[in-house]
Amino acid sequence: MYTLLHPTRFRIVKLLNEKPMHIGDISRVLDVERHLLGMHLDILELYGFVSSERVISEEGQLKGRVTRIVRLTDKVAKVCSELQKELQPLT
């Protein structure tokens, strides 16, 4: 759970909650340098919060190149659910 407390990693998860994205698009939207973004994504992947796959792009300037698509895993929803339970007031 502590992995998600870093502001950049939290922003990545929030963005990926909308849809899977190419690492370059994540970098542009969040205005984070790619090498730093890669480090944060590697940490999120290590702890099971995201998964990634390399695919050959069919779009624009990247057509024919291998790109990394990142998506959230079910672990994010599980952790959020657990956190929500912990935050319930005691009655």
LOMARVO-917253 format. One record per atom (N, C-alpha, C): residue number from 1; residue in one letter; atom name; x, y, z negated. Coordinates in nm, 4 decimals. Atoms other than C-alpha are relative to their C-alpha. Last residue first. Layout:
site num=NUM, residu=a, atome=CA, px=X, py=Y, pz=Z
...
REM end
This chain:
site num=91, residu=t, atome=N, px=0.1318, py=-0.0280, pz=0.0590
site num=91, residu=t, atome=CA, px=-1.9416, py=0.2447, pz=-1.5875
site num=91, residu=t, atome=C, px=-0.0245, py=-0.0845, pz=-0.1222
site num=90, residu=l, atome=N, px=0.0402, py=0.1045, pz=0.0948
site num=90, residu=l, atome=CA, px=-1.5871, py=0.2771, pz=-1.4600
site num=90, residu=l, atome=C, px=-0.1344, py=0.0372, pz=-0.0597
site num=89, residu=p, atome=N, px=0.0005, py=-0.0367, pz=0.1423
site num=89, residu=p, atome=CA, px=-1.5602, py=0.5090, pz=-1.1617
site num=89, residu=p, atome=C, px=-0.0435, py=-0.1196, pz=-0.0858
site num=88, residu=q, atome=N, px=0.1364, py=-0.0038, pz=0.0537
site num=88, residu=q, atome=CA, px=-1.4777, py=0.3473, pz=-0.8279
site num=88, residu=q, atome=C, px=0.0057, py=0.0359, pz=-0.1478
site num=87, residu=l, atome=N, px=0.0377, py=-0.1378, pz=0.0268
site num=87, residu=l, atome=CA, px=-1.1242, py=0.4385, pz=-0.7162
site num=87, residu=l, atome=C, px=-0.1427, py=0.0147, pz=-0.0540
site num=86, residu=e, atome=N, px=-0.0789, py=-0.0509, pz=0.1130
site num=86, residu=e, atome=CA, px=-0.9935, py=0.0839, pz=-0.7461
site num=86, residu=e, atome=C, px=-0.0433, py=0.1414, pz=-0.0395
site num=85, residu=k, atome=N, px=0.0468, py=0.0693, pz=0.1207
site num=85, residu=k, atome=CA, px=-1.2735, py=-0.0442, pz=-0.5218
site num=85, residu=k, atome=C, px=0.0716, py=0.0545, pz=-0.1227
site num=84, residu=q, atome=N, px=0.1321, py=-0.0536, pz=0.0291
site num=84, residu=q, atome=CA, px=-1.1890, py=0.2183, pz=-0.2571
site num=84, residu=q, atome=C, px=-0.0578, py=-0.0629, pz=-0.1285
site num=83, residu=l, atome=N, px=-0.0206, py=-0.1322, pz=0.0585
site num=83, residu=l, atome=CA, px=-0.8244, py=0.1183, pz=-0.2727
site num=83, residu=l, atome=C, px=-0.1332, py=0.0621, pz=-0.0406
site num=82, residu=e, atome=N, px=-0.0522, py=0.0197, pz=0.1355
site num=82, residu=e, atome=CA, px=-0.9124, py=-0.2456, pz=-0.2137
site num=82, residu=e, atome=C, px=0.0174, py=0.1332, pz=-0.0718
site num=81, residu=s, atome=N, px=0.1097, py=0.0558, pz=0.0794
site num=81, residu=s, atome=CA, px=-1.1270, py=-0.1502, pz=0.0861
site num=81, residu=s, atome=C, px=0.0435, py=-0.0204, pz=-0.1453
site num=80, residu=c, atome=N, px=0.0928, py=-0.1108, pz=0.0248
site num=80, residu=c, atome=CA, px=-0.8512, py=0.0705, pz=0.2271
site num=80, residu=c, atome=C, px=-0.1169, py=-0.0459, pz=-0.0868
site num=79, residu=v, atome=N, px=-0.0625, py=-0.0875, pz=0.0988
site num=79, residu=v, atome=CA, px=-0.6006, py=-0.2139, pz=0.1850
site num=79, residu=v, atome=C, px=-0.0925, py=0.1165, pz=-0.0334
site num=78, residu=k, atome=N, px=-0.0025, py=0.0700, pz=0.1288
site num=78, residu=k, atome=CA, px=-0.8299, py=-0.4585, pz=0.3652
site num=78, residu=k, atome=C, px=0.0572, py=0.0887, pz=-0.1100
site num=77, residu=a, atome=N, px=0.1362, py=-0.0002, pz=0.0535
site num=77, residu=a, atome=CA, px=-0.9027, py=-0.2129, pz=0.6480
site num=77, residu=a, atome=C, px=-0.0048, py=-0.0671, pz=-0.1371
site num=76, residu=v, atome=N, px=0.0320, py=-0.1383, pz=0.0351
site num=76, residu=v, atome=CA, px=-0.5297, py=-0.1543, pz=0.7023
site num=76, residu=v, atome=C, px=-0.1388, py=0.0063, pz=-0.0633
site num=75, residu=k, atome=N, px=-0.0529, py=-0.0291, pz=0.1326
site num=75, residu=k, atome=CA, px=-0.4549, py=-0.5282, pz=0.6890
site num=75, residu=k, atome=C, px=-0.0350, py=0.1417, pz=-0.0449
site num=74, residu=d, atome=N, px=0.1084, py=0.0072, pz=0.0985
site num=74, residu=d, atome=CA, px=-0.6848, py=-0.5901, pz=0.9837
site num=74, residu=d, atome=C, px=0.0476, py=0.0362, pz=-0.1400
site num=73, residu=t, atome=N, px=0.0401, py=0.1361, pz=0.0335
site num=73, residu=t, atome=CA, px=-0.4054, py=-0.4750, pz=1.2148
site num=73, residu=t, atome=C, px=-0.1143, py=0.0070, pz=-0.1011
site num=72, residu=l, atome=N, px=0.0144, py=0.0343, pz=0.1409
site num=72, residu=l, atome=CA, px=-0.3645, py=-0.1368, pz=1.3787
site num=72, residu=l, atome=C, px=-0.0346, py=-0.1465, pz=-0.0156
site num=71, residu=r, atome=N, px=0.1377, py=0.0033, pz=0.0505
site num=71, residu=r, atome=CA, px=-0.2439, py=-0.1039, pz=1.7361
site num=71, residu=r, atome=C, px=0.0002, py=-0.0365, pz=-0.1471
site num=70, residu=v, atome=N, px=0.0107, py=0.0254, pz=0.1431
site num=70, residu=v, atome=CA, px=0.0797, py=-0.0091, pz=1.9138
site num=70, residu=v, atome=C, px=-0.1469, py=0.0032, pz=-0.0405
site num=69, residu=i, atome=N, px=0.1339, py=-0.0374, pz=0.0436
site num=69, residu=i, atome=CA, px=0.1535, py=-0.0316, pz=2.2866
site num=69, residu=i, atome=C, px=-0.0147, py=-0.0436, pz=-0.1456
site num=68, residu=r, atome=N, px=0.0405, py=0.0614, pz=0.1271
site num=68, residu=r, atome=CA, px=0.5239, py=-0.0358, pz=2.3777
site num=68, residu=r, atome=C, px=-0.1369, py=0.0556, pz=-0.0400
site num=67, residu=t, atome=N, px=0.0377, py=-0.0942, pz=0.1048
site num=67, residu=t, atome=CA, px=0.6070, py=0.0365, pz=2.7420
site num=67, residu=t, atome=C, px=-0.0468, py=-0.0770, pz=-0.1231
site num=66, residu=v, atome=N, px=0.0461, py=0.0676, pz=0.1206
site num=66, residu=v, atome=CA, px=0.7904, py=-0.1579, pz=3.0122
site num=66, residu=v, atome=C, px=-0.0272, py=0.1057, pz=-0.1062
site num=65, residu=r, atome=N, px=-0.0937, py=0.0054, pz=0.1131
site num=65, residu=r, atome=CA, px=0.8141, py=0.0399, pz=3.3321
site num=65, residu=r, atome=C, px=-0.0628, py=-0.0738, pz=-0.1172
site num=64, residu=g, atome=N, px=-0.1035, py=0.0992, pz=-0.0242
site num=64, residu=g, atome=CA, px=0.6264, py=-0.0273, pz=3.6577
site num=64, residu=g, atome=C, px=0.1016, py=-0.0126, pz=-0.1121
site num=63, residu=k, atome=N, px=0.0414, py=0.1151, pz=-0.0794
site num=63, residu=k, atome=CA, px=0.4227, py=0.2909, pz=3.6362
site num=63, residu=k, atome=C, px=0.1186, py=-0.0913, pz=0.0305
site num=62, residu=l, atome=N, px=-0.0517, py=0.1226, pz=0.0621
site num=62, residu=l, atome=CA, px=0.5625, py=0.5161, pz=3.3636
site num=62, residu=l, atome=C, px=-0.0327, py=-0.1254, pz=0.0804
site num=61, residu=q, atome=N, px=-0.1453, py=0.0015, pz=-0.0077
site num=61, residu=q, atome=CA, px=0.5248, py=0.8343, pz=3.5665
site num=61, residu=q, atome=C, px=0.0596, py=-0.1286, pz=-0.0557
site num=60, residu=g, atome=N, px=-0.0842, py=-0.1170, pz=-0.0204
site num=60, residu=g, atome=CA, px=0.1551, py=0.7733, pz=3.6177
site num=60, residu=g, atome=C, px=0.1488, py=-0.0218, pz=0.0115
site num=59, residu=e, atome=N, px=0.0424, py=-0.1392, pz=-0.0081
site num=59, residu=e, atome=CA, px=-0.0129, py=0.4570, pz=3.4932
site num=59, residu=e, atome=C, px=0.1153, py=0.0965, pz=0.0290
site num=58, residu=e, atome=N, px=0.0633, py=-0.0148, pz=-0.1306
site num=58, residu=e, atome=CA, px=0.0166, py=0.0812, pz=3.5463
site num=58, residu=e, atome=C, px=-0.0311, py=0.1465, pz=0.0293
site num=57, residu=s, atome=N, px=0.0959, py=-0.1078, pz=-0.0196
site num=57, residu=s, atome=CA, px=0.2577, py=0.0287, pz=3.2615
site num=57, residu=s, atome=C, px=-0.0513, py=0.0027, pz=0.1431
site num=56, residu=i, atome=N, px=-0.0434, py=-0.0765, pz=-0.1163
site num=56, residu=i, atome=CA, px=0.4257, py=-0.3070, pz=3.2107
site num=56, residu=i, atome=C, px=-0.1092, py=0.1010, pz=0.0314
site num=55, residu=v, atome=N, px=0.0752, py=0.0263, pz=-0.1224
site num=55, residu=v, atome=CA, px=0.3485, py=-0.4244, pz=2.8595
site num=55, residu=v, atome=C, px=0.0601, py=0.0826, pz=0.1131
site num=54, residu=r, atome=N, px=-0.0605, py=-0.0674, pz=-0.1135
site num=54, residu=r, atome=CA, px=0.5402, py=-0.4538, pz=2.5348
site num=54, residu=r, atome=C, px=-0.0747, py=-0.0435, pz=0.1253
site num=53, residu=e, atome=N, px=-0.0342, py=0.0888, pz=-0.1111
site num=53, residu=e, atome=CA, px=0.3342, py=-0.5433, pz=2.2365
site num=53, residu=e, atome=C, px=0.0594, py=0.0837, pz=0.1113
site num=52, residu=s, atome=N, px=-0.0306, py=-0.0645, pz=-0.1275
site num=52, residu=s, atome=CA, px=0.2883, py=-0.3861, pz=1.8994
site num=52, residu=s, atome=C, px=0.0307, py=-0.1069, pz=0.1032
site num=51, residu=s, atome=N, px=-0.0665, py=0.0965, pz=-0.0869
site num=51, residu=s, atome=CA, px=0.1321, py=-0.4747, pz=1.5689
site num=51, residu=s, atome=C, px=0.0276, py=0.0726, pz=0.1316
site num=50, residu=v, atome=N, px=0.0177, py=-0.0151, pz=-0.1447
site num=50, residu=v, atome=CA, px=0.0460, py=-0.2393, pz=1.2896
site num=50, residu=v, atome=C, px=0.0638, py=-0.1189, pz=0.0707
site num=49, residu=f, atome=N, px=0.1065, py=-0.0971, pz=-0.0225
site num=49, residu=f, atome=CA, px=-0.0105, py=-0.2628, pz=0.9133
site num=49, residu=f, atome=C, px=-0.0261, py=0.0269, pz=0.1478
site num=48, residu=g, atome=N, px=0.1231, py=0.0567, pz=-0.0542
site num=48, residu=g, atome=CA, px=0.1821, py=-0.5876, pz=0.8655
site num=48, residu=g, atome=C, px=-0.1137, py=0.0973, pz=0.0248
site num=47, residu=y, atome=N, px=0.0947, py=0.0242, pz=0.1084
site num=47, residu=y, atome=CA, px=0.4591, py=-0.4708, pz=0.6307
site num=47, residu=y, atome=C, px=-0.1391, py=-0.0405, pz=0.0493
site num=46, residu=l, atome=N, px=-0.0623, py=0.0906, pz=0.0960
site num=46, residu=l, atome=CA, px=0.7291, py=-0.5059, pz=0.8975
site num=46, residu=l, atome=C, px=-0.0971, py=-0.0376, pz=-0.1118
site num=45, residu=e, atome=N, px=0.0097, py=0.1347, pz=-0.0569
site num=45, residu=e, atome=CA, px=0.4981, py=-0.3443, pz=1.1543
site num=45, residu=e, atome=C, px=0.0578, py=-0.1040, pz=-0.0961
site num=44, residu=l, atome=N, px=0.1414, py=0.0389, pz=0.0016
site num=44, residu=l, atome=CA, px=0.4498, py=-0.0321, pz=0.9411
site num=44, residu=l, atome=C, px=-0.0187, py=-0.1417, pz=0.0537
site num=43, residu=i, atome=N, px=0.0357, py=0.0234, pz=0.1406
site num=43, residu=i, atome=CA, px=0.8263, py=-0.0165, pz=0.8814
site num=43, residu=i, atome=C, px=-0.1456, py=-0.0456, pz=-0.0100
site num=42, residu=d, atome=N, px=-0.0659, py=0.1250, pz=0.0407
site num=42, residu=d, atome=CA, px=0.9001, py=-0.0583, pz=1.2541
site num=42, residu=d, atome=C, px=-0.0343, py=-0.0352, pz=-0.1451
site num=41, residu=l, atome=N, px=0.0780, py=0.1109, pz=-0.0553
site num=41, residu=l, atome=CA, px=0.6411, py=0.2093, pz=1.3337
site num=41, residu=l, atome=C, px=0.0606, py=-0.1349, pz=-0.0381
site num=40, residu=h, atome=N, px=0.1238, py=0.0120, pz=0.0781
site num=40, residu=h, atome=CA, px=0.8125, py=0.4518, pz=1.0957
site num=40, residu=h, atome=C, px=-0.0867, py=-0.1149, pz=0.0517
site num=39, residu=m, atome=N, px=-0.0362, py=0.0462, pz=0.1343
site num=39, residu=m, atome=CA, px=1.1535, py=0.3893, pz=1.2543
site num=39, residu=m, atome=C, px=-0.1258, py=-0.0217, pz=-0.0846
site num=38, residu=g, atome=N, px=-0.0341, py=0.1424, pz=-0.0096
site num=38, residu=g, atome=CA, px=1.0104, py=0.4178, pz=1.6050
site num=38, residu=g, atome=C, px=0.0357, py=-0.0587, pz=-0.1354
site num=37, residu=l, atome=N, px=0.1262, py=0.0716, pz=-0.0120
site num=37, residu=l, atome=CA, px=0.8501, py=0.7505, pz=1.5137
site num=37, residu=l, atome=C, px=0.0256, py=-0.1500, pz=0.0059
site num=36, residu=l, atome=N, px=0.0594, py=-0.0002, pz=0.1345
site num=36, residu=l, atome=CA, px=1.1869, py=0.8777, pz=1.3969
site num=36, residu=l, atome=C, px=-0.1325, py=-0.0760, pz=0.0001
site num=35, residu=h, atome=N, px=-0.0830, py=0.0886, pz=0.0818
site num=35, residu=h, atome=CA, px=1.3509, py=0.7702, pz=1.7262
site num=35, residu=h, atome=C, px=-0.0527, py=-0.0055, pz=-0.1438
site num=34, residu=r, atome=N, px=0.0224, py=0.1430, pz=-0.0250
site num=34, residu=r, atome=CA, px=1.0592, py=0.9135, pz=1.9230
site num=34, residu=r, atome=C, px=0.0842, py=-0.0902, pz=-0.0885
site num=33, residu=e, atome=N, px=-0.1005, py=0.0524, pz=-0.0921
site num=33, residu=e, atome=CA, px=1.0712, py=1.2590, pz=1.7680
site num=33, residu=e, atome=C, px=-0.0135, py=-0.1516, pz=0.0104
site num=32, residu=v, atome=N, px=-0.1063, py=0.0693, pz=0.0736
site num=32, residu=v, atome=CA, px=0.7432, py=1.3478, pz=1.5961
site num=32, residu=v, atome=C, px=0.0982, py=-0.0556, pz=0.1026
site num=31, residu=d, atome=N, px=-0.1185, py=-0.0851, pz=-0.0084
site num=31, residu=d, atome=CA, px=0.4968, py=1.5996, pz=1.7398
site num=31, residu=d, atome=C, px=0.1128, py=-0.0537, pz=-0.0892
site num=30, residu=l, atome=N, px=-0.0427, py=-0.0300, pz=0.1366
site num=30, residu=l, atome=CA, px=0.1998, py=1.3916, pz=1.6222
site num=30, residu=l, atome=C, px=0.1198, py=0.0939, pz=-0.0059
site num=29, residu=v, atome=N, px=0.1136, py=-0.0464, pz=0.0792
site num=29, residu=v, atome=CA, px=0.0254, py=1.3957, pz=1.9603
site num=29, residu=v, atome=C, px=0.0435, py=0.0433, pz=-0.1397
site num=28, residu=r, atome=N, px=0.0472, py=-0.1309, pz=-0.0462
site num=28, residu=r, atome=CA, px=0.3485, py=1.3774, pz=2.1598
site num=28, residu=r, atome=C, px=-0.1112, py=0.0550, pz=-0.0891
site num=27, residu=s, atome=N, px=-0.1059, py=-0.0985, pz=0.0238
site num=27, residu=s, atome=CA, px=0.5060, py=1.0939, pz=1.9612
site num=27, residu=s, atome=C, px=-0.0463, py=0.1402, pz=0.0381
site num=26, residu=i, atome=N, px=0.0006, py=-0.0240, pz=0.1447
site num=26, residu=i, atome=CA, px=0.1822, py=0.8942, pz=1.9593
site num=26, residu=i, atome=C, px=0.1008, py=0.1104, pz=-0.0331
site num=25, residu=d, atome=N, px=0.1189, py=-0.0802, pz=0.0285
site num=25, residu=d, atome=CA, px=0.1599, py=0.9346, pz=2.3372
site num=25, residu=d, atome=C, px=-0.0089, py=0.0327, pz=-0.1487
site num=24, residu=g, atome=N, px=-0.0250, py=-0.1360, pz=-0.0492
site num=24, residu=g, atome=CA, px=0.5186, py=0.8137, pz=2.3790
site num=24, residu=g, atome=C, px=-0.1173, py=0.0928, pz=-0.0275
site num=23, residu=i, atome=N, px=-0.0884, py=-0.0684, pz=0.0942
site num=23, residu=i, atome=CA, px=0.4521, py=0.5100, pz=2.1578
site num=23, residu=i, atome=C, px=0.0304, py=0.1436, pz=0.0431
site num=22, residu=h, atome=N, px=-0.1384, py=0.0106, pz=-0.0444
site num=22, residu=h, atome=CA, px=0.1590, py=0.4045, pz=2.3760
site num=22, residu=h, atome=C, px=0.0863, py=0.0834, pz=-0.0939
site num=21, residu=m, atome=N, px=-0.0661, py=-0.1036, pz=-0.0786
site num=21, residu=m, atome=CA, px=-0.1680, py=0.3930, pz=2.1873
site num=21, residu=m, atome=C, px=0.1425, py=-0.0386, pz=0.0366
site num=20, residu=p, atome=N, px=-0.1417, py=0.0340, pz=-0.0199
site num=20, residu=p, atome=CA, px=-0.4261, py=0.1584, pz=2.0392
site num=20, residu=p, atome=C, px=0.0636, py=0.1048, pz=0.0915
site num=19, residu=k, atome=N, px=-0.0240, py=0.0937, pz=-0.1112
site num=19, residu=k, atome=CA, px=-0.7502, py=0.3441, pz=1.9571
site num=19, residu=k, atome=C, px=0.1478, py=-0.0377, pz=0.0020
site num=18, residu=e, atome=N, px=0.0858, py=-0.0360, pz=-0.1125
site num=18, residu=e, atome=CA, px=-0.9120, py=0.5780, pz=1.7005
site num=18, residu=e, atome=C, px=0.0131, py=-0.0989, pz=0.1151
site num=17, residu=n, atome=N, px=0.1339, py=0.0444, pz=0.0364
site num=17, residu=n, atome=CA, px=-0.7588, py=0.4111, pz=1.3936
site num=17, residu=n, atome=C, px=-0.0991, py=0.0302, pz=0.1127
site num=16, residu=l, atome=N, px=0.0236, py=0.1314, pz=-0.0605
site num=16, residu=l, atome=CA, px=-0.4254, py=0.4576, pz=1.5691
site num=16, residu=l, atome=C, px=-0.1362, py=-0.0576, pz=-0.0370
site num=15, residu=l, atome=N, px=0.0104, py=-0.0137, pz=-0.1451
site num=15, residu=l, atome=CA, px=-0.4358, py=0.8282, pz=1.4843
site num=15, residu=l, atome=C, px=-0.0336, py=-0.1335, pz=0.0661
site num=14, residu=k, atome=N, px=0.1224, py=-0.0757, pz=-0.0268
site num=14, residu=k, atome=CA, px=-0.5087, py=0.7710, pz=1.1136
site num=14, residu=k, atome=C, px=-0.0227, py=0.0141, pz=0.1510
site num=13, residu=v, atome=N, px=0.1124, py=0.0916, pz=0.0223
site num=13, residu=v, atome=CA, px=-0.2413, py=0.5025, pz=1.0980
site num=13, residu=v, atome=C, px=-0.1327, py=0.0690, pz=0.0318
site num=12, residu=i, atome=N, px=-0.0043, py=0.1021, pz=-0.1059
site num=12, residu=i, atome=CA, px=0.0180, py=0.7336, pz=1.2550
site num=12, residu=i, atome=C, px=-0.1207, py=-0.0920, pz=-0.0129
site num=11, residu=r, atome=N, px=0.0492, py=-0.0641, pz=-0.1237
site num=11, residu=r, atome=CA, px=-0.0839, py=1.0218, pz=1.0259
site num=11, residu=r, atome=C, px=-0.0021, py=-0.0990, pz=0.1156
site num=10, residu=f, atome=N, px=0.1441, py=-0.0188, pz=0.0185
site num=10, residu=f, atome=CA, px=-0.0396, py=0.7962, pz=0.7190
site num=10, residu=f, atome=C, px=-0.0617, py=0.0615, pz=0.1257
site num=9, residu=r, atome=N, px=0.0628, py=0.1314, pz=-0.0204
site num=9, residu=r, atome=CA, px=0.3002, py=0.6876, pz=0.8479
site num=9, residu=r, atome=C, px=-0.1509, py=0.0087, pz=-0.0173
site num=8, residu=t, atome=N, px=-0.0079, py=0.0337, pz=-0.1422
site num=8, residu=t, atome=CA, px=0.4045, py=1.0515, pz=0.8842
site num=8, residu=t, atome=C, px=-0.0666, py=-0.1340, pz=0.0272
site num=7, residu=p, atome=N, px=0.0878, py=-0.0824, pz=-0.0845
site num=7, residu=p, atome=CA, px=0.2779, py=1.1494, pz=0.5387
site num=7, residu=p, atome=C, px=0.0024, py=-0.0361, pz=0.1484
site num=6, residu=h, atome=N, px=-0.0866, py=-0.0952, pz=-0.0700
site num=6, residu=h, atome=CA, px=0.4407, py=0.8539, pz=0.3564
site num=6, residu=h, atome=C, px=-0.0866, py=0.0798, pz=0.0980
site num=5, residu=l, atome=N, px=-0.0031, py=-0.1282, pz=0.0696
site num=5, residu=l, atome=CA, px=0.1721, py=0.7016, pz=0.1354
site num=5, residu=l, atome=C, px=0.0918, py=0.1028, pz=0.0662
site num=4, residu=l, atome=N, px=0.0905, py=-0.0955, pz=-0.0636
site num=4, residu=l, atome=CA, px=0.0947, py=0.4209, pz=0.3811
site num=4, residu=l, atome=C, px=0.0044, py=0.1383, pz=-0.0645
site num=3, residu=t, atome=N, px=-0.0488, py=-0.0282, pz=-0.1343
site num=3, residu=t, atome=CA, px=0.3970, py=0.2128, pz=0.2804
site num=3, residu=t, atome=C, px=-0.0835, py=0.1089, pz=0.0664
site num=2, residu=y, atome=N, px=-0.0876, py=-0.1170, pz=0.0095
site num=2, residu=y, atome=CA, px=0.2873, py=0.2384, pz=-0.0808
site num=2, residu=y, atome=C, px=0.0559, py=0.0403, pz=0.1360
site num=1, residu=m, atome=N, px=0.0817, py=-0.1186, pz=0.0000
site num=1, residu=m, atome=CA, px=0.0000, py=0.0000, pz=0.0000
site num=1, residu=m, atome=C, px=0.0869, py=0.1261, pz=0.0000
REM end
